[in-house]
């Protein structure tokens, strides 16, 4: 299974093209200003300043978080993807300048991390557990590969390879080397990505080593802490090691635990290594972990990580809506995991989850104008609680301009700028349509050049038209994913309905395709009331509304305050309307509901003998979850009470 290169696509999608333009014209320039500390009222980044200090260009000391380098690398990765779609000489020049500042700090042996270059190289690799050297190298490597693929320029990739050679000389199973692994994963999947370009076996071997070494006894982090007299941030037994995914060997893990981003980054690396090494045991471990997350620990929006303590998974079916952490980076990491699992299995269940995350728990992390960001993505918000309750003050009612720990903004930029590569994949004899994103695609399948045009108004409408534009006939399979949310659909080729049953969620159309052939898909979008497993305590007696791939919510701007008093009937009829002037254009849903009144109560009565509540009828308006918090700050609610 291969990804379709962004260079093989010309995206013409009504929904995502706006995001593409936003990323290129606003988000990337805005984030470049933020990385250079030029955004008034935003927390300073110090990221580019650190590289210039480390290279000796300016005097100064290290500032910001120990992993500050990674924000620049994620920004560069987003730039690389953007340049693949829309070449921009000015942007490329800015990126080349940033790469010059980065490479100017590289040490003679290849080492490149500004925290230790500035604070003392004698301390490097003495706190892998907390100080993110290998994490930063992972993001550097991913950015380097993408930038090379976009521009053909090797400066950053060669620098990354030199740094990896340095790391490879220090870590490994051989006597005299450190038998360690990163405290924050990402280098594992990055090394596989580099291997796909270089075909250097040592890059794949190092990725496999970091995975297989993790959690072995004696525990490296425990020895490292004692040897270097480091502090151990987590004192309690549960988080002490499993926070880092190091409490047990990865092949013995059967549930998602600890820091959610670390977890899904590790699982993505495991899946990537499994694919390249044909390690079936490791793949089955990935399957176990995937099932635990998606069947027992994932929110309906695709968010993961229920607890702000440790930004972590907690336990099965623990999914609180108002104290959820649901970090944007964790949702993006689960997308990475989903894609790699799909590449090995061709099973649509992975793409179903990927789509759910993309349209809900991921793009919710950025404002519609691309200038503000959520770290936390809750499913229920009360402004006063966020302000005054310490257990909820991580939950914000407004997106922030930037963060001192700014991992999420550049992460969402690199995801959205690369989204076309998730939409379409191919094997030697088959082209796969995974997501419904309008595009013109020119690629090869089985050595034959093909041309495909996809037109759709997804996610607002379920009609998709696929036309073939290559001059010569070509025989191959065209695999169409039937979305998991869709119960009724029709597929026709040149007007003739086809009746093939899906195989692992895909309808396979095998024929000789010629110019002007056309596939028409109609995926019926119906409004659905979703309920949670009764073991999810917070959602008992409640329902969440969805339409197609989108989860919907109630917002105070449309429905007033005290959203917790609202209830709907299980047979509620919804009216759908596309509102072009609302939230940059969305399909809204309206229905008749009820709201509990204060009849029979006065402000001085806190408790009284039970009496039947009094309700008044109320017209309710629902908006797509991703679009909330783009108007006036106020309450928001996904799960509403249901009166049967």
RASUL-V634092 format. One record per residue. N is the residue number from 0. RES is the residue in three letters. SS is DSSP state (H for helix, E for strand, L for the rest). PHI is phi as a letter, one per 20 degrees, with the letter a starting at -180 (NA if undefined). OMEGA is omega in radians with two decimals (none if undefined). Layout:
n,res,ss,phi,omega
N,RES,SS,PHI,OMEGA
N,RES,SS,PHI,OMEGA
//
This chain:
n,res,ss,phi,omega
0,UNK,L,NA,3.13
1,UNK,E,c,3.04
2,UNK,E,f,2.97
3,UNK,L,f,3.13
4,UNK,L,f,3.08
5,UNK,H,f,3.10
6,UNK,H,f,3.14
7,UNK,H,e,-3.05
8,UNK,E,c,2.91
9,UNK,E,c,-3.04
10,UNK,E,f,3.11
11,UNK,L,c,-3.05
12,UNK,L,e,-3.09
13,UNK,L,f,-3.09
14,UNK,L,e,-3.01
15,UNK,H,e,3.09
16,UNK,H,f,3.09
17,UNK,H,f,3.07
18,UNK,H,f,3.12
19,UNK,H,g,3.12
20,UNK,H,f,3.11
21,UNK,H,f,3.14
22,UNK,H,f,-3.06
23,UNK,H,f,-2.99
24,UNK,H,e,-3.05
25,UNK,H,c,-3.01
26,UNK,H,f,-3.12
27,UNK,H,f,3.06
28,UNK,H,f,3.13
29,UNK,H,f,-3.11
30,UNK,H,f,3.06
31,UNK,H,f,3.06
32,UNK,H,f,3.14
33,UNK,H,f,3.13
34,UNK,H,f,3.09
35,UNK,L,d,3.03
36,UNK,L,m,-3.11
37,UNK,L,d,3.11
38,UNK,L,d,-3.12
39,UNK,L,f,3.09
40,UNK,L,n,3.12
41,UNK,L,e,3.08
42,UNK,L,f,3.13
43,UNK,L,f,3.14
44,UNK,L,e,-3.08
45,UNK,L,m,-2.96
46,UNK,H,f,-3.13
47,UNK,H,f,3.08
48,UNK,H,g,-3.13
49,UNK,H,f,3.11
50,UNK,H,f,-3.12
51,UNK,H,f,3.04
52,UNK,H,f,-3.10
53,UNK,H,f,-3.14
54,UNK,L,e,3.14
55,UNK,L,n,-3.12
56,UNK,L,f,3.11
57,UNK,L,c,3.06
58,UNK,L,f,3.07
59,UNK,L,q,3.11
60,UNK,L,c,3.12
61,UNK,L,f,3.13
62,UNK,L,c,3.09
63,UNK,L,n,-3.12
64,UNK,L,f,-3.12
65,UNK,L,f,-3.11
66,UNK,L,d,-3.04
67,UNK,L,g,3.13
68,UNK,H,g,-3.01
69,UNK,H,f,3.13
70,UNK,H,f,3.11
71,UNK,H,f,-3.12
72,UNK,H,f,3.12
73,UNK,H,f,3.06
74,UNK,H,f,3.13
75,UNK,H,f,3.10
76,UNK,H,f,3.09
77,UNK,H,f,3.09
78,UNK,H,f,-3.14
79,UNK,H,g,3.13
80,UNK,H,f,-3.14
81,UNK,H,f,3.13
82,UNK,H,f,3.07
83,UNK,H,f,-3.11
84,UNK,H,e,-3.04
85,UNK,L,c,3.11
86,UNK,L,g,-3.06
87,UNK,L,b,-3.03
88,UNK,H,f,3.14
89,UNK,H,f,3.11
90,UNK,H,f,3.13
91,UNK,H,f,3.12
92,UNK,H,f,3.09
93,UNK,H,f,3.14
94,UNK,H,f,3.10
95,UNK,H,f,3.09
96,UNK,H,f,3.10
97,UNK,H,f,3.12
98,UNK,H,f,3.07
99,UNK,H,f,3.09
100,UNK,H,f,3.13
101,UNK,H,f,-3.06
102,UNK,H,f,3.09
103,UNK,L,f,3.13
104,UNK,L,e,-3.06
105,UNK,L,f,-3.11
106,UNK,L,e,-3.10
107,UNK,L,g,3.14
108,UNK,L,e,3.10
109,UNK,L,o,-3.09
110,UNK,L,f,-3.11
111,UNK,L,b,3.04
112,UNK,L,b,-2.96
113,UNK,H,f,-3.11
114,UNK,H,g,-3.09
115,UNK,H,e,3.07
116,UNK,H,f,-3.11
117,UNK,H,e,-3.02
118,UNK,H,e,3.11
119,UNK,L,p,-3.10
120,UNK,H,f,3.14
121,UNK,H,f,-3.11
122,UNK,H,d,-3.08
123,UNK,L,f,-3.13
124,UNK,L,l,3.06
125,UNK,L,d,3.07
126,UNK,L,b,3.11
127,UNK,L,f,-3.06
128,UNK,L,g,-2.97
129,UNK,L,c,-2.91
130,UNK,L,d,2.77
131,UNK,L,m,3.12
132,UNK,H,f,-3.09
133,UNK,H,f,3.03
134,UNK,H,f,3.13
135,UNK,H,f,3.10
136,UNK,H,f,3.10
137,UNK,H,f,3.13
138,UNK,H,f,3.06
139,UNK,H,f,-3.12
140,UNK,H,f,3.13
141,UNK,H,f,3.11
142,UNK,H,f,-3.10
143,UNK,H,f,3.14
144,UNK,H,f,-3.10
145,UNK,H,f,-3.12
146,UNK,H,f,3.07
147,UNK,H,f,3.14
148,UNK,H,f,-3.12
149,UNK,H,f,-2.95
150,UNK,H,d,-3.04
151,UNK,L,m,-3.11
152,UNK,L,e,-2.99
153,UNK,L,d,-2.99
154,UNK,H,g,-3.12
155,UNK,H,f,3.14
156,UNK,H,f,3.10
157,UNK,H,f,3.09
158,UNK,H,f,3.11
159,UNK,H,f,-3.14
160,UNK,H,f,3.10
161,UNK,H,f,3.12
162,UNK,H,f,3.11
163,UNK,H,f,3.07
164,UNK,H,f,3.07
165,UNK,H,f,3.13
166,UNK,H,f,-3.12
167,UNK,H,f,3.12
168,UNK,H,f,-3.08
169,UNK,H,d,-3.07
170,UNK,E,d,3.07
171,UNK,L,q,-3.09
172,UNK,L,f,-3.06
173,UNK,L,f,3.06
174,UNK,L,g,3.12
175,UNK,L,n,3.10
176,UNK,L,e,3.04
177,UNK,E,f,3.11
178,UNK,L,e,-3.03
179,UNK,L,c,-3.08
180,UNK,L,a,-3.03
181,UNK,L,f,3.03
182,UNK,L,f,3.05
183,UNK,L,c,-3.08
184,UNK,L,f,2.88
185,UNK,L,r,-3.10
186,UNK,H,f,-3.10
187,UNK,H,f,3.14
188,UNK,H,f,3.11
189,UNK,H,f,3.12
190,UNK,H,f,3.09
191,UNK,H,f,3.12
192,UNK,H,f,3.08
193,UNK,H,f,3.12
194,UNK,H,g,3.13
195,UNK,H,f,3.13
196,UNK,H,e,-3.02
197,UNK,H,e,-3.01
198,UNK,L,l,3.06
199,UNK,L,f,-3.07
200,UNK,H,f,-3.11
201,UNK,H,f,3.10
202,UNK,H,f,3.09
203,UNK,H,f,-3.13
204,UNK,H,f,3.13
205,UNK,H,f,3.07
206,UNK,H,f,3.14
207,UNK,H,f,3.13
208,UNK,H,f,-3.12
209,UNK,H,g,3.13
210,UNK,H,f,-3.07
211,UNK,H,f,-3.11
212,UNK,H,f,-3.04
213,UNK,L,g,3.04
214,UNK,L,n,3.13
215,UNK,L,f,3.06
216,UNK,L,e,-0.14
217,UNK,L,f,-3.06
218,UNK,L,f,-3.10
219,UNK,H,f,-3.09
220,UNK,H,f,3.11
221,UNK,H,f,3.12
222,UNK,H,f,-3.14
223,UNK,H,f,-3.13
224,UNK,H,f,-3.14
225,UNK,H,f,-3.06
226,UNK,H,f,-3.05
227,UNK,H,d,3.11
228,UNK,L,l,3.08
229,UNK,L,f,2.99
230,UNK,L,e,3.01
231,UNK,L,d,-3.02
232,UNK,L,f,-3.06
233,UNK,L,e,-3.08
234,UNK,L,e,-3.07
235,UNK,L,f,-2.97
236,UNK,H,f,-3.09
237,UNK,H,f,-3.05
238,UNK,H,e,-2.97
239,UNK,H,g,3.14
240,UNK,H,c,-3.06
241,UNK,H,f,2.96
242,UNK,L,g,-3.12
243,UNK,L,e,-3.04
244,UNK,L,m,-3.08
245,UNK,L,c,-3.12
246,UNK,L,f,3.11
247,UNK,L,b,3.12
248,UNK,L,f,-3.03
249,UNK,H,f,-3.10
250,UNK,H,f,3.11
251,UNK,H,d,-3.07
252,UNK,L,e,3.14
253,UNK,L,c,3.07
254,UNK,L,b,3.13
255,UNK,L,f,-3.12
256,UNK,L,c,3.03
257,UNK,L,m,-3.08
258,UNK,E,g,-2.96
259,UNK,H,f,-3.13
260,UNK,H,f,3.09
261,UNK,H,g,-3.08
262,UNK,H,f,-3.04
263,UNK,H,f,3.00
264,UNK,H,f,3.09
265,UNK,H,f,-3.10
266,UNK,H,f,3.09
267,UNK,H,f,3.09
268,UNK,H,f,3.10
269,UNK,H,f,-3.13
270,UNK,H,f,-3.14
271,UNK,H,f,3.11
272,UNK,H,f,3.12
273,UNK,H,g,-3.13
274,UNK,H,f,-3.04
275,UNK,H,f,-3.10
276,UNK,H,d,-3.10
277,UNK,L,l,-3.13
278,UNK,L,e,-3.07
279,UNK,H,f,3.12
280,UNK,H,f,-3.14
281,UNK,H,f,3.09
282,UNK,H,f,-3.14
283,UNK,H,f,3.02
284,UNK,H,f,3.09
285,UNK,H,g,3.10
286,UNK,H,f,3.13
287,UNK,H,f,-3.10
288,UNK,H,f,3.08
289,UNK,H,g,-3.12
290,UNK,H,f,3.13
291,UNK,H,f,-3.14
292,UNK,H,f,-2.94
293,UNK,H,f,-3.12
294,UNK,H,d,-3.05
295,UNK,H,c,-3.02
296,UNK,L,c,-3.11
297,UNK,E,d,3.07
298,UNK,L,f,-3.11
299,UNK,L,f,3.09
300,UNK,L,e,-3.05
301,UNK,L,n,3.10
302,UNK,L,f,3.06
303,UNK,E,c,-3.10
304,UNK,L,n,-2.99
305,UNK,L,f,-2.94
306,UNK,E,d,3.03
307,UNK,L,f,3.08
308,UNK,L,f,-3.09
309,UNK,L,n,-3.12
310,UNK,L,l,-2.75
311,UNK,E,c,2.83
312,UNK,L,f,3.09
313,UNK,L,d,3.11
314,UNK,L,b,-3.05
315,UNK,L,g,3.07
316,UNK,L,m,3.06
317,UNK,L,e,-3.02
318,UNK,L,c,3.12
319,UNK,L,f,-3.06
320,UNK,L,e,-3.01
321,UNK,L,d,3.07
322,UNK,L,d,3.13
323,UNK,L,g,3.00
324,UNK,L,e,3.02
325,UNK,L,l,-3.06
326,UNK,L,f,3.12
327,UNK,H,g,3.14
328,UNK,H,f,3.14
329,UNK,H,f,3.09
330,UNK,H,f,3.13
331,UNK,H,f,3.10
332,UNK,H,f,3.10
333,UNK,H,f,3.02
334,UNK,H,f,3.10
335,UNK,H,g,-3.13
336,UNK,H,f,-3.11
337,UNK,H,g,-3.11
338,UNK,H,f,-3.10
339,UNK,H,f,3.07
340,UNK,H,f,3.09
341,UNK,H,f,-3.10
342,UNK,H,g,-3.14
343,UNK,H,e,-2.94
344,UNK,H,d,-3.00
345,UNK,L,l,-3.12
346,UNK,L,d,-3.04
347,UNK,H,f,-3.11
348,UNK,H,f,3.12
349,UNK,H,f,3.10
350,UNK,H,f,3.07
351,UNK,H,f,3.12
352,UNK,H,f,3.12
353,UNK,H,g,3.13
354,UNK,H,f,3.13
355,UNK,H,g,-3.14
356,UNK,H,f,-3.06
357,UNK,H,g,-3.04
358,UNK,H,e,-3.07
359,UNK,H,c,-3.00
360,UNK,H,f,3.13
361,UNK,H,e,-3.07
362,UNK,H,f,3.02
363,UNK,H,f,-3.10
364,UNK,H,f,-3.12
365,UNK,E,c,3.09
366,UNK,L,f,-3.09
367,UNK,L,f,3.09
368,UNK,L,e,3.04
369,UNK,L,m,-3.07
370,UNK,L,d,3.14
371,UNK,L,c,-2.94
372,UNK,E,b,2.99
373,UNK,L,d,2.91
374,UNK,L,e,-3.09
375,UNK,L,d,-3.10
376,UNK,L,c,-3.06
377,UNK,L,f,3.06
378,UNK,L,d,3.09
379,UNK,E,b,-3.07
380,UNK,E,c,2.97
381,UNK,L,c,-3.04
382,UNK,H,g,-3.11
383,UNK,H,f,3.11
384,UNK,H,f,3.12
385,UNK,H,f,-3.11
386,UNK,H,e,-2.92
387,UNK,H,d,-3.12
388,UNK,L,e,-3.10
389,UNK,H,g,-3.14
390,UNK,H,f,-3.12
391,UNK,H,c,-3.05
392,UNK,L,f,2.98
393,UNK,L,f,-3.13
394,UNK,L,e,-3.09
395,UNK,L,d,3.09
396,UNK,L,e,3.06
397,UNK,L,c,3.05
398,UNK,L,f,-3.08
399,UNK,E,e,3.12
400,UNK,L,f,-3.10
401,UNK,L,a,3.14
402,UNK,L,c,2.97
403,UNK,L,f,2.99
404,UNK,L,d,-2.92
405,UNK,L,d,-3.12
406,UNK,H,f,-3.00
407,UNK,H,f,-3.09
408,UNK,H,g,3.12
409,UNK,H,f,3.11
410,UNK,H,f,-3.14
411,UNK,H,f,3.08
412,UNK,H,f,-3.12
413,UNK,H,f,3.08
414,UNK,H,f,-3.05
415,UNK,H,f,3.13
416,UNK,H,f,-3.13
417,UNK,L,d,-2.92
418,UNK,L,f,3.12
419,UNK,H,f,-3.12
420,UNK,H,f,3.06
421,UNK,H,e,-3.00
422,UNK,H,f,-3.02
423,UNK,E,c,3.08
424,UNK,E,c,-3.10
425,UNK,E,b,2.94
426,UNK,L,d,-3.13
427,UNK,L,f,-3.05
428,UNK,L,c,-3.09
429,UNK,E,b,3.07
430,UNK,E,d,-3.06
431,UNK,E,d,3.01
432,UNK,E,e,-3.04
433,UNK,L,e,3.11
434,UNK,L,c,-3.07
435,UNK,L,e,-3.08
436,UNK,L,c,-3.09
437,UNK,L,f,-3.07
438,UNK,E,a,2.83
439,UNK,E,d,-3.03
440,UNK,E,c,3.06
441,UNK,E,c,-3.08
442,UNK,E,b,3.09
443,UNK,E,c,3.01
444,UNK,E,c,-3.12
445,UNK,L,m,3.13
446,UNK,L,n,-3.13
447,UNK,E,d,3.08
448,UNK,E,f,3.12
449,UNK,E,c,3.06
450,UNK,E,c,-3.06
451,UNK,E,c,3.04
452,UNK,E,d,3.13
453,UNK,E,d,3.11
454,UNK,E,c,-3.11
455,UNK,E,a,3.02
456,UNK,L,d,3.07
457,UNK,L,f,0.14
458,UNK,L,e,-3.12
459,UNK,L,e,-3.09
460,UNK,L,c,-3.07
461,UNK,L,e,3.11
462,UNK,E,e,3.13
463,UNK,E,c,3.12
464,UNK,E,d,-3.13
465,UNK,E,d,3.12
466,UNK,E,c,-3.05
467,UNK,E,d,-2.99
468,UNK,L,c,-3.13
469,UNK,L,f,-3.10
470,UNK,L,f,-3.10
471,UNK,L,d,3.08
472,UNK,L,f,3.14
473,UNK,E,b,-3.13
474,UNK,E,e,3.09
475,UNK,E,a,3.11
476,UNK,E,e,3.05
477,UNK,E,d,-3.06
478,UNK,E,d,-3.08
479,UNK,E,d,3.11
480,UNK,E,f,3.02
481,UNK,L,e,-3.06
482,UNK,L,g,-3.12
483,UNK,L,f,-3.14
484,UNK,L,f,-2.99
485,UNK,L,e,3.13
486,UNK,L,d,-3.14
487,UNK,L,c,-3.13
488,UNK,E,b,3.03
489,UNK,E,c,3.06
490,UNK,E,c,3.13
491,UNK,E,c,3.04
492,UNK,E,d,-3.10
493,UNK,L,l,3.08
494,UNK,L,n,-3.12
495,UNK,E,d,-3.08
496,UNK,E,f,3.11
497,UNK,L,d,-3.03
498,UNK,L,d,-3.14
499,UNK,L,f,3.06
500,UNK,L,e,3.13
501,UNK,L,f,3.00
502,UNK,E,d,-3.04
503,UNK,L,l,3.04
504,UNK,L,n,3.14
505,UNK,E,d,2.97
506,UNK,E,e,-3.09
507,UNK,E,d,3.09
508,UNK,E,d,-3.09
509,UNK,E,d,-3.13
510,UNK,E,a,3.00
511,UNK,E,e,-3.08
512,UNK,E,e,3.12
513,UNK,L,c,-3.12
514,UNK,L,g,3.12
515,UNK,L,m,2.92
516,UNK,L,g,-3.08
517,UNK,E,b,3.00
518,UNK,E,d,3.07
519,UNK,E,d,3.11
520,UNK,E,d,3.03
521,UNK,E,c,3.07
522,UNK,E,d,-3.06
523,UNK,L,f,3.14
524,UNK,L,e,3.14
525,UNK,L,d,3.06
526,UNK,E,f,-3.07
527,UNK,E,c,2.94
528,UNK,E,e,-3.11
529,UNK,E,d,3.04
530,UNK,L,d,-3.12
531,UNK,L,e,3.02
532,UNK,L,g,-3.12
533,UNK,L,g,3.11
534,UNK,L,f,3.06
535,UNK,L,e,-2.98
536,UNK,H,g,-3.02
537,UNK,H,f,-3.02
538,UNK,H,d,3.12
539,UNK,L,f,3.13
540,UNK,L,m,-3.11
541,UNK,E,c,3.09
542,UNK,E,c,3.02
543,UNK,E,d,-3.06
544,UNK,E,e,3.05
545,UNK,E,c,3.04
546,UNK,E,b,-3.04
547,UNK,L,l,-3.12
548,UNK,L,e,-3.00
549,UNK,E,e,2.94
550,UNK,E,e,-3.10
551,UNK,E,d,3.13
552,UNK,E,b,2.99
553,UNK,E,e,3.11
554,UNK,E,c,-3.09
555,UNK,H,g,-3.12
556,UNK,H,g,-3.12
557,UNK,H,d,-2.92
558,UNK,H,c,-3.12
559,UNK,L,m,-3.09
560,UNK,L,e,3.12
561,UNK,L,l,-3.13
562,UNK,H,f,-3.14
563,UNK,H,f,-3.14
564,UNK,H,e,-3.04
565,UNK,E,e,3.00
566,UNK,E,b,3.09
567,UNK,E,c,3.11
568,UNK,E,e,-3.12
569,UNK,L,f,3.12
570,UNK,L,d,3.13
571,UNK,L,g,3.08
572,UNK,L,e,-3.11
573,UNK,L,d,3.01
574,UNK,E,d,-3.11
575,UNK,E,d,3.12
576,UNK,E,b,3.03
577,UNK,E,e,-3.13
578,UNK,E,d,-3.03
579,UNK,L,f,-3.05
580,UNK,L,e,3.13
581,UNK,L,d,3.01
582,UNK,L,l,3.14
583,UNK,L,m,3.09
584,UNK,L,n,3.14
585,UNK,E,b,2.92
586,UNK,E,e,3.07
587,UNK,E,e,3.10
588,UNK,E,c,3.04
589,UNK,E,c,3.10
590,UNK,E,b,3.05
591,UNK,E,e,3.09
592,UNK,E,c,3.12
593,UNK,E,c,3.09
594,UNK,E,c,-3.13
595,UNK,E,f,3.12
596,UNK,L,e,3.09
597,UNK,L,e,3.14
598,UNK,L,g,-3.14
599,UNK,L,n,3.14
600,UNK,L,c,2.93
601,UNK,L,c,-3.00
602,UNK,L,f,-3.12
603,UNK,L,e,-3.13
604,UNK,L,d,3.12
605,UNK,L,e,3.12
606,UNK,L,c,3.06
607,UNK,L,b,3.10
608,UNK,L,g,-3.04
609,UNK,L,f,2.98
610,UNK,L,c,-3.07
611,UNK,L,f,3.13
612,UNK,L,f,3.10
613,UNK,L,d,-3.13
614,UNK,E,d,3.00
615,UNK,E,c,-3.12
616,UNK,E,f,-3.11
617,UNK,E,b,3.03
618,UNK,E,e,-3.07
619,UNK,E,d,3.10
620,UNK,E,c,-3.10
621,UNK,E,d,3.08
622,UNK,E,c,3.07
623,UNK,E,g,-3.08
624,UNK,H,g,-3.05
625,UNK,H,f,-3.01
626,UNK,H,e,-3.10
627,UNK,L,f,3.11
628,UNK,L,m,3.03
629,UNK,L,d,3.07
630,UNK,L,c,3.13
631,UNK,L,f,3.09
632,UNK,L,g,-3.14
633,UNK,L,a,-3.13
634,UNK,L,f,3.05
635,UNK,E,b,-3.10
636,UNK,E,b,3.05
637,UNK,L,e,-3.09
638,UNK,E,e,-3.14
639,UNK,E,d,3.12
640,UNK,E,f,-3.13
641,UNK,E,c,3.04
642,UNK,E,d,-3.08
643,UNK,L,f,none
//
